[in-house]
């Protein structure tokens, strides 16, 4: 399946069906982040409910500490 992730076209396995599964795939599930799905900011509890389809637009922003 092809998604638009952070402005780039990305092929992901068809077995990935939800935002939560996408984050696990990219090893981001334990990070503090914000996910936007088709221009809607998601609450973390919705990551398992939101299903992905071909062409969906995803923006993932994660926070990096430092000084």
N, CA, C, O and CB atoms as a CASP TS submission, in Angstrom:
PFRMAT TS
TARGET T0000
AUTHOR 0000-0000-0000
METHOD Language model
MODEL 1
PARENT N/A
ATOM      1  N   UNK     1       0.861  -1.170   0.000  1.00  0.00           N
ATOM      2  CA  UNK     1       0.000   0.000   0.000  1.00  0.00           C
ATOM      3  C   UNK     1       0.906   1.230   0.000  1.00  0.00           C
ATOM      4  O   UNK     1       1.941   1.250   0.665  1.00  0.00           O
ATOM      5  CB  UNK     1      -0.979   0.000   1.234  1.00  0.00           C
ATOM      6  N   UNK     2       0.510   2.238  -0.742  1.00  0.00           N
ATOM      7  CA  UNK     2       1.283   3.468  -0.830  1.00  0.00           C
ATOM      8  C   UNK     2       0.594   4.557  -0.012  1.00  0.00           C
ATOM      9  O   UNK     2      -0.585   4.851  -0.206  1.00  0.00           O
ATOM     10  CB  UNK     2       1.453   3.911  -2.307  1.00  0.00           C
ATOM     11  N   UNK     3       1.363   5.150   0.913  1.00  0.00           N
ATOM     12  CA  UNK     3       0.890   6.262   1.735  1.00  0.00           C
ATOM     13  C   UNK     3       1.785   7.467   1.497  1.00  0.00           C
ATOM     14  O   UNK     3       2.902   7.333   0.997  1.00  0.00           O
ATOM     15  CB  UNK     3       0.868   5.879   3.244  1.00  0.00           C
ATOM     16  N   UNK     4       1.296   8.629   1.854  1.00  0.00           N
ATOM     17  CA  UNK     4       2.105   9.846   1.832  1.00  0.00           C
ATOM     18  C   UNK     4       2.446  10.143   3.287  1.00  0.00           C
ATOM     19  O   UNK     4       1.589  10.568   4.062  1.00  0.00           O
ATOM     20  CB  UNK     4       1.344  11.065   1.135  1.00  0.00           C
ATOM     21  N   UNK     5       3.712   9.915   3.649  1.00  0.00           N
ATOM     22  CA  UNK     5       4.150  10.096   5.031  1.00  0.00           C
ATOM     23  C   UNK     5       5.163  11.224   5.073  1.00  0.00           C
ATOM     24  O   UNK     5       6.210  11.161   4.428  1.00  0.00           O
ATOM     25  CB  UNK     5       4.756   8.785   5.613  1.00  0.00           C
ATOM     26  N   UNK     6       4.841  12.253   5.837  1.00  0.00           N
ATOM     27  CA  UNK     6       5.692  13.440   5.967  1.00  0.00           C
ATOM     28  C   UNK     6       6.133  13.959   4.601  1.00  0.00           C
ATOM     29  O   UNK     6       7.299  14.296   4.396  1.00  0.00           O
ATOM     30  CB  UNK     6       6.921  13.124   6.829  1.00  0.00           C
ATOM     31  N   UNK     7       5.181  14.016   3.673  1.00  0.00           N
ATOM     32  CA  UNK     7       5.416  14.595   2.364  1.00  0.00           C
ATOM     33  C   UNK     7       6.073  13.679   1.351  1.00  0.00           C
ATOM     34  O   UNK     7       6.332  14.100   0.223  1.00  0.00           O
ATOM     35  CB  UNK     7       6.235  15.781   2.515  1.00  0.00           C
ATOM     36  N   UNK     8       6.351  12.431   1.724  1.00  0.00           N
ATOM     37  CA  UNK     8       6.984  11.498   0.795  1.00  0.00           C
ATOM     38  C   UNK     8       6.076  10.306   0.539  1.00  0.00           C
ATOM     39  O   UNK     8       5.356   9.856   1.430  1.00  0.00           O
ATOM     40  CB  UNK     8       8.340  11.028   1.339  1.00  0.00           C
ATOM     41  N   UNK     9       6.119   9.802  -0.682  1.00  0.00           N
ATOM     42  CA  UNK     9       5.367   8.602  -1.022  1.00  0.00           C
ATOM     43  C   UNK     9       6.134   7.395  -0.494  1.00  0.00           C
ATOM     44  O   UNK     9       7.309   7.208  -0.814  1.00  0.00           O
ATOM     45  CB  UNK     9       5.132   8.494  -2.566  1.00  0.00           C
ATOM     46  N   UNK    10       5.458   6.572   0.321  1.00  0.00           N
ATOM     47  CA  UNK    10       6.104   5.439   0.983  1.00  0.00           C
ATOM     48  C   UNK    10       5.262   4.189   0.774  1.00  0.00           C
ATOM     49  O   UNK    10       4.052   4.198   0.996  1.00  0.00           O
ATOM     50  CB  UNK    10       6.306   5.716   2.498  1.00  0.00           C
ATOM     51  N   UNK    11       5.918   3.108   0.343  1.00  0.00           N
ATOM     52  CA  UNK    11       5.246   1.810   0.242  1.00  0.00           C
ATOM     53  C   UNK    11       5.364   1.101   1.576  1.00  0.00           C
ATOM     54  O   UNK    11       6.459   0.979   2.125  1.00  0.00           O
ATOM     55  CB  UNK    11       5.852   0.940  -0.903  1.00  0.00           C
ATOM     56  N   UNK    12       4.243   0.635   2.100  1.00  0.00           N
ATOM     57  CA  UNK    12       4.253  -0.135   3.339  1.00  0.00           C
ATOM     58  C   UNK    12       3.579  -1.481   3.077  1.00  0.00           C
ATOM     59  O   UNK    12       2.784  -1.599   2.145  1.00  0.00           O
ATOM     60  CB  UNK    12       3.533   0.641   4.494  1.00  0.00           C
ATOM     61  N   UNK    13       3.884  -2.492   3.881  1.00  0.00           N
ATOM     62  CA  UNK    13       3.240  -3.795   3.692  1.00  0.00           C
ATOM     63  C   UNK    13       1.720  -3.699   3.846  1.00  0.00           C
ATOM     64  O   UNK    13       1.220  -2.945   4.680  1.00  0.00           O
ATOM     65  CB  UNK    13       3.803  -4.813   4.691  1.00  0.00           C
ATOM     66  N   UNK    14       1.002  -4.460   3.045  1.00  0.00           N
ATOM     67  CA  UNK    14      -0.464  -4.465   3.109  1.00  0.00           C
ATOM     68  C   UNK    14      -0.984  -4.970   4.447  1.00  0.00           C
ATOM     69  O   UNK    14      -2.145  -4.738   4.785  1.00  0.00           O
ATOM     70  CB  UNK    14      -1.031  -5.319   1.994  1.00  0.00           C
ATOM     71  N   UNK    15      -0.148  -5.649   5.206  1.00  0.00           N
ATOM     72  CA  UNK    15      -0.569  -6.167   6.513  1.00  0.00           C
ATOM     73  C   UNK    15      -0.745  -5.056   7.548  1.00  0.00           C
ATOM     74  O   UNK    15      -1.377  -5.273   8.581  1.00  0.00           O
ATOM     75  CB  UNK    15       0.444  -7.181   7.021  1.00  0.00           C
ATOM     76  N   UNK    16      -0.198  -3.878   7.285  1.00  0.00           N
ATOM     77  CA  UNK    16      -0.342  -2.742   8.195  1.00  0.00           C
ATOM     78  C   UNK    16      -1.677  -2.083   7.897  1.00  0.00           C
ATOM     79  O   UNK    16      -1.880  -1.542   6.809  1.00  0.00           O
ATOM     80  CB  UNK    16       0.846  -1.719   8.045  1.00  0.00           C
ATOM     81  N   UNK    17      -2.588  -2.127   8.862  1.00  0.00           N
ATOM     82  CA  UNK    17      -3.950  -1.639   8.631  1.00  0.00           C
ATOM     83  C   UNK    17      -4.319  -0.403   9.454  1.00  0.00           C
ATOM     84  O   UNK    17      -5.266   0.301   9.104  1.00  0.00           O
ATOM     85  CB  UNK    17      -4.925  -2.733   8.930  1.00  0.00           C
ATOM     86  N   UNK    18      -3.586  -0.123  10.548  1.00  0.00           N
ATOM     87  CA  UNK    18      -3.958   0.997  11.424  1.00  0.00           C
ATOM     88  C   UNK    18      -2.749   1.903  11.670  1.00  0.00           C
ATOM     89  O   UNK    18      -1.608   1.540  11.383  1.00  0.00           O
ATOM     90  CB  UNK    18      -4.521   0.473  12.773  1.00  0.00           C
ATOM     91  N   UNK    19      -3.028   3.073  12.199  1.00  0.00           N
ATOM     92  CA  UNK    19      -1.963   4.001  12.591  1.00  0.00           C
ATOM     93  C   UNK    19      -1.058   3.342  13.624  1.00  0.00           C
ATOM     94  O   UNK    19       0.165   3.460  13.542  1.00  0.00           O
ATOM     95  CB  UNK    19      -2.556   5.318  13.154  1.00  0.00           C
ATOM     96  N   UNK    20      -1.643   2.656  14.585  1.00  0.00           N
ATOM     97  CA  UNK    20      -0.855   1.984  15.620  1.00  0.00           C
ATOM     98  C   UNK    20       0.127   0.984  14.997  1.00  0.00           C
ATOM     99  O   UNK    20       1.295   0.953  15.384  1.00  0.00           O
ATOM    100  CB  UNK    20      -1.787   1.265  16.619  1.00  0.00           C
ATOM    101  N   UNK    21      -0.322   0.182  14.053  1.00  0.00           N
ATOM    102  CA  UNK    21       0.542  -0.782  13.380  1.00  0.00           C
ATOM    103  C   UNK    21       1.629  -0.081  12.568  1.00  0.00           C
ATOM    104  O   UNK    21       2.755  -0.572  12.484  1.00  0.00           O
ATOM    105  CB  UNK    21      -0.286  -1.691  12.472  1.00  0.00           C
ATOM    106  N   UNK    22       1.298   1.060  11.972  1.00  0.00           N
ATOM    107  CA  UNK    22       2.280   1.836  11.225  1.00  0.00           C
ATOM    108  C   UNK    22       3.392   2.329  12.148  1.00  0.00           C
ATOM    109  O   UNK    22       4.571   2.261  11.798  1.00  0.00           O
ATOM    110  CB  UNK    22       1.604   3.024  10.522  1.00  0.00           C
ATOM    111  N   UNK    23       3.019   2.820  13.315  1.00  0.00           N
ATOM    112  CA  UNK    23       4.013   3.309  14.272  1.00  0.00           C
ATOM    113  C   UNK    23       4.908   2.180  14.770  1.00  0.00           C
ATOM    114  O   UNK    23       6.110   2.377  14.946  1.00  0.00           O
ATOM    115  CB  UNK    23       3.322   3.987  15.455  1.00  0.00           C
ATOM    116  N   UNK    24       4.341   1.007  14.998  1.00  0.00           N
ATOM    117  CA  UNK    24       5.143  -0.152  15.403  1.00  0.00           C
ATOM    118  C   UNK    24       6.114  -0.512  14.276  1.00  0.00           C
ATOM    119  O   UNK    24       7.284  -0.795  14.532  1.00  0.00           O
ATOM    120  CB  UNK    24       4.228  -1.372  15.755  1.00  0.00           C
ATOM    121  N   UNK    25       5.635  -0.502  13.042  1.00  0.00           N
ATOM    122  CA  UNK    25       6.460  -0.828  11.877  1.00  0.00           C
ATOM    123  C   UNK    25       7.696   0.075  11.805  1.00  0.00           C
ATOM    124  O   UNK    25       8.792  -0.398  11.503  1.00  0.00           O
ATOM    125  CB  UNK    25       5.634  -0.696  10.585  1.00  0.00           C
ATOM    126  N   UNK    26       7.526   1.361  12.079  1.00  0.00           N
ATOM    127  CA  UNK    26       8.629   2.323  12.026  1.00  0.00           C
ATOM    128  C   UNK    26       9.334   2.495  13.377  1.00  0.00           C
ATOM    129  O   UNK    26      10.148   3.402  13.544  1.00  0.00           O
ATOM    130  CB  UNK    26       8.113   3.665  11.550  1.00  0.00           C
ATOM    131  N   UNK    27       9.016   1.618  14.340  1.00  0.00           N
ATOM    132  CA  UNK    27       9.618   1.624  15.678  1.00  0.00           C
ATOM    133  C   UNK    27       9.446   2.978  16.369  1.00  0.00           C
ATOM    134  O   UNK    27      10.371   3.496  16.994  1.00  0.00           O
ATOM    135  CB  UNK    27      11.106   1.273  15.589  1.00  0.00           C
ATOM    136  N   UNK    28       8.243   3.536  16.241  1.00  0.00           N
ATOM    137  CA  UNK    28       7.922   4.827  16.852  1.00  0.00           C
ATOM    138  C   UNK    28       6.862   4.720  17.941  1.00  0.00           C
ATOM    139  O   UNK    28       6.482   5.731  18.532  1.00  0.00           O
ATOM    140  CB  UNK    28       7.455   5.793  15.792  1.00  0.00           C
ATOM    141  N   UNK    29       6.381   3.518  18.214  1.00  0.00           N
ATOM    142  CA  UNK    29       5.228   3.359  19.109  1.00  0.00           C
ATOM    143  C   UNK    29       5.509   3.786  20.543  1.00  0.00           C
ATOM    144  O   UNK    29       4.574   4.119  21.270  1.00  0.00           O
ATOM    145  CB  UNK    29       4.778   1.928  19.104  1.00  0.00           C
ATOM    146  N   UNK    30       6.759   3.786  20.969  1.00  0.00           N
ATOM    147  CA  UNK    30       7.091   4.156  22.348  1.00  0.00           C
ATOM    148  C   UNK    30       7.523   5.615  22.476  1.00  0.00           C
ATOM    149  O   UNK    30       7.811   6.078  23.579  1.00  0.00           O
ATOM    150  CB  UNK    30       8.191   3.255  22.872  1.00  0.00           C
ATOM    151  N   UNK    31       7.571   6.336  21.373  1.00  0.00           N
ATOM    152  CA  UNK    31       8.032   7.725  21.399  1.00  0.00           C
ATOM    153  C   UNK    31       6.872   8.688  21.643  1.00  0.00           C
ATOM    154  O   UNK    31       5.713   8.391  21.356  1.00  0.00           O
ATOM    155  CB  UNK    31       8.738   8.077  20.082  1.00  0.00           C
ATOM    156  N   UNK    32       7.225   9.839  22.178  1.00  0.00           N
ATOM    157  CA  UNK    32       6.249  10.911  22.356  1.00  0.00           C
ATOM    158  C   UNK    32       6.087  11.578  20.996  1.00  0.00           C
ATOM    159  O   UNK    32       7.035  12.156  20.465  1.00  0.00           O
ATOM    160  CB  UNK    32       6.702  11.951  23.469  1.00  0.00           C
ATOM    161  N   UNK    33       4.874  11.496  20.428  1.00  0.00           N
ATOM    162  CA  UNK    33       4.683  12.039  19.096  1.00  0.00           C
ATOM    163  C   UNK    33       3.254  12.496  18.864  1.00  0.00           C
ATOM    164  O   UNK    33       2.350  12.229  19.656  1.00  0.00           O
ATOM    165  CB  UNK    33       5.066  11.016  18.063  1.00  0.00           C
ATOM    166  N   UNK    34       3.085  13.191  17.754  1.00  0.00           N
ATOM    167  CA  UNK    34       1.767  13.633  17.294  1.00  0.00           C
ATOM    168  C   UNK    34       1.588  13.072  15.888  1.00  0.00           C
ATOM    169  O   UNK    34       2.500  13.134  15.064  1.00  0.00           O
ATOM    170  CB  UNK    34       1.629  15.219  17.315  1.00  0.00           C
ATOM    171  N   UNK    35       0.398  12.523  15.621  1.00  0.00           N
ATOM    172  CA  UNK    35       0.102  11.975  14.295  1.00  0.00           C
ATOM    173  C   UNK    35      -1.083  12.729  13.705  1.00  0.00           C
ATOM    174  O   UNK    35      -2.113  12.918  14.352  1.00  0.00           O
ATOM    175  CB  UNK    35      -0.196  10.442  14.369  1.00  0.00           C
ATOM    176  N   UNK    36      -0.903  13.151  12.459  1.00  0.00           N
ATOM    177  CA  UNK    36      -1.985  13.777  11.701  1.00  0.00           C
ATOM    178  C   UNK    36      -2.354  12.820  10.577  1.00  0.00           C
ATOM    179  O   UNK    36      -1.490  12.376   9.821  1.00  0.00           O
ATOM    180  CB  UNK    36      -1.567  15.193  11.140  1.00  0.00           C
ATOM    181  N   UNK    37      -3.633  12.508  10.470  1.00  0.00           N
ATOM    182  CA  UNK    37      -4.140  11.581   9.451  1.00  0.00           C
ATOM    183  C   UNK    37      -5.125  12.333   8.580  1.00  0.00           C
ATOM    184  O   UNK    37      -6.181  12.758   9.048  1.00  0.00           O
ATOM    185  CB  UNK    37      -4.813  10.321  10.097  1.00  0.00           C
ATOM    186  N   UNK    38      -4.780  12.499   7.309  1.00  0.00           N
ATOM    187  CA  UNK    38      -5.631  13.252   6.380  1.00  0.00           C
ATOM    188  C   UNK    38      -6.063  14.592   6.966  1.00  0.00           C
ATOM    189  O   UNK    38      -7.239  14.954   6.931  1.00  0.00           O
ATOM    190  CB  UNK    38      -6.864  12.430   6.009  1.00  0.00           C
ATOM    191  N   UNK    39      -5.082  15.323   7.509  1.00  0.00           N
ATOM    192  CA  UNK    39      -5.243  16.675   8.043  1.00  0.00           C
ATOM    193  C   UNK    39      -6.027  16.743   9.349  1.00  0.00           C
ATOM    194  O   UNK    39      -6.474  17.820   9.743  1.00  0.00           O
ATOM    195  CB  UNK    39      -5.919  17.527   7.029  1.00  0.00           C
ATOM    196  N   UNK    40      -6.201  15.602  10.028  1.00  0.00           N
ATOM    197  CA  UNK    40      -6.854  15.573  11.338  1.00  0.00           C
ATOM    198  C   UNK    40      -5.861  15.071  12.377  1.00  0.00           C
ATOM    199  O   UNK    40      -5.312  13.979  12.230  1.00  0.00           O
ATOM    200  CB  UNK    40      -8.126  14.676  11.313  1.00  0.00           C
ATOM    201  N   UNK    41      -5.626  15.857  13.425  1.00  0.00           N
ATOM    202  CA  UNK    41      -4.725  15.439  14.492  1.00  0.00           C
ATOM    203  C   UNK    41      -5.431  14.380  15.330  1.00  0.00           C
ATOM    204  O   UNK    41      -6.573  14.558  15.754  1.00  0.00           O
ATOM    205  CB  UNK    41      -4.286  16.653  15.373  1.00  0.00           C
ATOM    206  N   UNK    42      -4.724  13.272  15.560  1.00  0.00           N
ATOM    207  CA  UNK    42      -5.306  12.147  16.293  1.00  0.00           C
ATOM    208  C   UNK    42      -4.896  12.141  17.754  1.00  0.00           C
ATOM    209  O   UNK    42      -3.781  12.525  18.106  1.00  0.00           O
ATOM    210  CB  UNK    42      -4.902  10.839  15.650  1.00  0.00           C
ATOM    211  N   UNK    43      -5.812  11.703  18.593  1.00  0.00           N
ATOM    212  CA  UNK    43      -5.485  11.409  19.980  1.00  0.00           C
ATOM    213  C   UNK    43      -4.816  10.039  20.011  1.00  0.00           C
ATOM    214  O   UNK    43      -5.112   9.185  19.175  1.00  0.00           O
ATOM    215  CB  UNK    43      -6.763  11.448  20.899  1.00  0.00           C
ATOM    216  N   UNK    44      -3.923   9.827  20.962  1.00  0.00           N
ATOM    217  CA  UNK    44      -3.201   8.556  21.027  1.00  0.00           C
ATOM    218  C   UNK    44      -4.158   7.363  21.116  1.00  0.00           C
ATOM    219  O   UNK    44      -3.897   6.319  20.519  1.00  0.00           O
ATOM    220  CB  UNK    44      -2.254   8.553  22.226  1.00  0.00           C
ATOM    221  N   UNK    45      -5.248   7.507  21.847  1.00  0.00           N
ATOM    222  CA  UNK    45      -6.185   6.394  22.002  1.00  0.00           C
ATOM    223  C   UNK    45      -6.894   6.035  20.688  1.00  0.00           C
ATOM    224  O   UNK    45      -7.512   4.975  20.593  1.00  0.00           O
ATOM    225  CB  UNK    45      -7.218   6.737  23.065  1.00  0.00           C
ATOM    226  N   UNK    46      -6.810   6.900  19.686  1.00  0.00           N
ATOM    227  CA  UNK    46      -7.432   6.620  18.391  1.00  0.00           C
ATOM    228  C   UNK    46      -6.499   5.917  17.406  1.00  0.00           C
ATOM    229  O   UNK    46      -6.944   5.481  16.344  1.00  0.00           O
ATOM    230  CB  UNK    46      -7.920   7.904  17.781  1.00  0.00           C
ATOM    231  N   UNK    47      -5.219   5.800  17.738  1.00  0.00           N
ATOM    232  CA  UNK    47      -4.251   5.196  16.816  1.00  0.00           C
ATOM    233  C   UNK    47      -4.635   3.773  16.425  1.00  0.00           C
ATOM    234  O   UNK    47      -4.415   3.368  15.284  1.00  0.00           O
ATOM    235  CB  UNK    47      -2.866   5.195  17.441  1.00  0.00           C
ATOM    236  N   UNK    48      -5.204   3.011  17.352  1.00  0.00           N
ATOM    237  CA  UNK    48      -5.583   1.621  17.058  1.00  0.00           C
ATOM    238  C   UNK    48      -6.884   1.540  16.262  1.00  0.00           C
ATOM    239  O   UNK    48      -7.161   0.511  15.646  1.00  0.00           O
ATOM    240  CB  UNK    48      -5.725   0.829  18.358  1.00  0.00           C
ATOM    241  N   UNK    49      -7.680   2.596  16.264  1.00  0.00           N
ATOM    242  CA  UNK    49      -8.991   2.586  15.618  1.00  0.00           C
ATOM    243  C   UNK    49      -8.952   3.086  14.172  1.00  0.00           C
ATOM    244  O   UNK    49      -9.767   2.671  13.347  1.00  0.00           O
ATOM    245  CB  UNK    49      -9.954   3.430  16.415  1.00  0.00           C
ATOM    246  N   UNK    50      -8.010   3.972  13.869  1.00  0.00           N
ATOM    247  CA  UNK    50      -7.986   4.616  12.550  1.00  0.00           C
ATOM    248  C   UNK    50      -7.339   3.685  11.531  1.00  0.00           C
ATOM    249  O   UNK    50      -6.168   3.327  11.654  1.00  0.00           O
ATOM    250  CB  UNK    50      -7.225   5.969  12.608  1.00  0.00           C
ATOM    251  N   UNK    51      -8.122   3.298  10.520  1.00  0.00           N
ATOM    252  CA  UNK    51      -7.645   2.382   9.490  1.00  0.00           C
ATOM    253  C   UNK    51      -7.037   3.155   8.323  1.00  0.00           C
ATOM    254  O   UNK    51      -7.484   4.244   7.965  1.00  0.00           O
ATOM    255  CB  UNK    51      -8.789   1.485   8.998  1.00  0.00           C
ATOM    256  N   UNK    52      -6.005   2.553   7.747  1.00  0.00           N
ATOM    257  CA  UNK    52      -5.288   3.159   6.636  1.00  0.00           C
ATOM    258  C   UNK    52      -5.785   2.605   5.311  1.00  0.00           C
ATOM    259  O   UNK    52      -6.203   1.450   5.220  1.00  0.00           O
ATOM    260  CB  UNK    52      -3.784   2.928   6.776  1.00  0.00           C
ATOM    261  N   UNK    53      -5.734   3.448   4.286  1.00  0.00           N
ATOM    262  CA  UNK    53      -6.057   3.032   2.919  1.00  0.00           C
ATOM    263  C   UNK    53      -5.072   3.683   1.968  1.00  0.00           C
ATOM    264  O   UNK    53      -4.409   4.663   2.308  1.00  0.00           O
ATOM    265  CB  UNK    53      -7.522   3.408   2.540  1.00  0.00           C
ATOM    266  N   UNK    54      -4.989   3.131   0.790  1.00  0.00           N
ATOM    267  CA  UNK    54      -4.115   3.645  -0.266  1.00  0.00           C
ATOM    268  C   UNK    54      -4.269   5.153  -0.415  1.00  0.00           C
ATOM    269  O   UNK    54      -5.382   5.667  -0.521  1.00  0.00           O
ATOM    270  CB  UNK    54      -4.417   2.952  -1.600  1.00  0.00           C
ATOM    271  N   UNK    55      -3.122   5.866  -0.422  1.00  0.00           N
ATOM    272  CA  UNK    55      -3.127   7.299  -0.684  1.00  0.00           C
ATOM    273  C   UNK    55      -3.354   8.192   0.520  1.00  0.00           C
ATOM    274  O   UNK    55      -3.295   9.415   0.390  1.00  0.00           O
ATOM    275  CB  UNK    55      -4.149   7.592  -1.669  1.00  0.00           C
ATOM    276  N   UNK    56      -3.611   7.620   1.690  1.00  0.00           N
ATOM    277  CA  UNK    56      -3.821   8.458   2.870  1.00  0.00           C
ATOM    278  C   UNK    56      -2.580   9.284   3.161  1.00  0.00           C
ATOM    279  O   UNK    56      -1.457   8.871   2.871  1.00  0.00           O
ATOM    280  CB  UNK    56      -4.186   7.598   4.091  1.00  0.00           C
ATOM    281  N   UNK    57      -2.801  10.460   3.740  1.00  0.00           N
ATOM    282  CA  UNK    57      -1.710  11.371   4.093  1.00  0.00           C
ATOM    283  C   UNK    57      -1.484  11.318   5.600  1.00  0.00           C
ATOM    284  O   UNK    57      -2.401  11.529   6.394  1.00  0.00           O
ATOM    285  CB  UNK    57      -2.023  12.828   3.633  1.00  0.00           C
ATOM    286  N   UNK    58      -0.243  11.032   5.970  1.00  0.00           N
ATOM    287  CA  UNK    58       0.133  10.913   7.373  1.00  0.00           C
ATOM    288  C   UNK    58       1.287  11.870   7.650  1.00  0.00           C
ATOM    289  O   UNK    58       2.258  11.919   6.895  1.00  0.00           O
ATOM    290  CB  UNK    58       0.524   9.444   7.731  1.00  0.00           C
ATOM    291  N   UNK    59       1.175  12.618   8.721  1.00  0.00           N
ATOM    292  CA  UNK    59       2.291  13.435   9.206  1.00  0.00           C
ATOM    293  C   UNK    59       2.608  12.943  10.608  1.00  0.00           C
ATOM    294  O   UNK    59       1.717  12.821  11.448  1.00  0.00           O
ATOM    295  CB  UNK    59       1.948  14.986   9.194  1.00  0.00           C
ATOM    296  N   UNK    60       3.878  12.663  10.857  1.00  0.00           N
ATOM    297  CA  UNK    60       4.317  12.191  12.165  1.00  0.00           C
ATOM    298  C   UNK    60       5.375  13.145  12.679  1.00  0.00           C
ATOM    299  O   UNK    60       6.402  13.354  12.035  1.00  0.00           O
ATOM    300  CB  UNK    60       4.863  10.732  12.095  1.00  0.00           C
ATOM    301  N   UNK    61       5.119  13.720  13.837  1.00  0.00           N
ATOM    302  CA  UNK    61       6.067  14.629  14.470  1.00  0.00           C
ATOM    303  C   UNK    61       6.431  14.054  15.823  1.00  0.00           C
ATOM    304  O   UNK    61       5.562  13.829  16.665  1.00  0.00           O
ATOM    305  CB  UNK    61       5.480  16.071  14.607  1.00  0.00           C
ATOM    306  N   UNK    62       7.728  13.815  16.033  1.00  0.00           N
ATOM    307  CA  UNK    62       8.133  13.335  17.344  1.00  0.00           C
ATOM    308  C   UNK    62       9.123  14.315  17.959  1.00  0.00           C
ATOM    309  O   UNK    62       9.818  15.052  17.258  1.00  0.00           O
ATOM    310  CB  UNK    62       8.749  11.921  17.249  1.00  0.00           C
ATOM    311  N   UNK    63       9.167  14.303  19.263  1.00  0.00           N
ATOM    312  CA  UNK    63       9.916  15.288  20.018  1.00  0.00           C
ATOM    313  C   UNK    63      11.288  14.747  20.371  1.00  0.00           C
ATOM    314  O   UNK    63      11.447  13.579  20.725  1.00  0.00           O
ATOM    315  CB  UNK    63       9.159  15.691  21.281  1.00  0.00           C
ATOM    316  N   UNK    64      12.280  15.630  20.265  1.00  0.00           N
ATOM    317  CA  UNK    64      13.648  15.274  20.571  1.00  0.00           C
ATOM    318  C   UNK    64      14.145  16.194  21.675  1.00  0.00           C
ATOM    319  O   UNK    64      14.055  17.417  21.563  1.00  0.00           O
ATOM    320  CB  UNK    64      14.550  15.366  19.311  1.00  0.00           C
ATOM    321  N   UNK    65      14.662  15.607  22.728  1.00  0.00           N
ATOM    322  CA  UNK    65      15.194  16.417  23.824  1.00  0.00           C
ATOM    323  C   UNK    65      16.638  16.794  23.557  1.00  0.00           C
ATOM    324  O   UNK    65      17.294  16.223  22.686  1.00  0.00           O
ATOM    325  CB  UNK    65      15.082  15.667  25.156  1.00  0.00           C
ATOM    326  N   UNK    66      17.105  17.728  24.290  1.00  0.00           N
ATOM    327  CA  UNK    66      18.503  18.148  24.157  1.00  0.00           C
ATOM    328  C   UNK    66      18.665  19.563  24.637  1.00  0.00           C
ATOM    329  O   UNK    66      17.705  20.226  25.028  1.00  0.00           O
ATOM    330  CB  UNK    66      18.982  18.026  22.708  1.00  0.00           C
ATOM    331  N   UNK    67      19.873  20.003  24.601  1.00  0.00           N
ATOM    332  CA  UNK    67      20.104  21.348  25.103  1.00  0.00           C
ATOM    333  C   UNK    67      21.237  22.028  24.438  1.00  0.00           C
ATOM    334  O   UNK    67      21.547  23.174  24.764  1.00  0.00           O
ATOM    335  CB  UNK    67      20.342  21.324  26.545  1.00  0.00           C
TER
END
